[in-house]
Amino acid sequence: MDDSTARMILASASPRRRDLLTQAGYAFDVVPSDIDEEAFSADGHSPAQYAQVLALAKARSVAPRYPDRIVLGADTIVDCEGEIIGKPVDEADAERITRKLFSRPHEVITSLALLRLADRVEIVRSEVTTVYPRQLNDQQIAAHIAGRTWEGKAGAYGIQETGDEFVERIDGSFTNVMGLPMELLQQLLARVLHGSR
């Protein structure tokens, strides 16, 4: 593996992103971003643009400390009929989100930002996956909320945990729904490492 790739920094504390990178064979360090996501407004942005703003802010908050290394920022949101849905704030919010998302198709959007300040690399792209959910009954929703697997997850669910029970099918990248579209990441890293933009 190229040495530049081996020295990548993940500007995220997400265990799912860390696991995906590890499973794919990347060597990396984790340096979580300290940005306040609540300080960023979605006003005037499309859902994909908003996710890109957050991903770039995360990468930029870490990159100055490691100018010679590739820094990866990522942000995942859910777009349900124009409503941008992020992580639930509490049980009531998680139930509201779950009832909304699991009654109709929705899009999961993950934006990736790759920065390397030493040579002014800055690439930001998004991946969109459409999720076609199963209709959940009240008992399933109550069990999901009680299980608390929704905590810290955009859209209040993790496809790797709920799987076939919650989702009928997806159109697009599975790893995108987990929070890190690995196919897109591979493409962007190749562009950075081979000097194209």
Helices and strands as residue ranges (DSSP letters): H 3-6, E 8-10, H 15-23, E 28-30, G 37-39, H 47-62, G 63-65, E 71-80, E 83-85, H 91-101, E 106-116, G 117-119, E 121-133, H 138-147, G 154-156, H 159-162, G 163-165, E 167-171, H 174-178, H 182-193
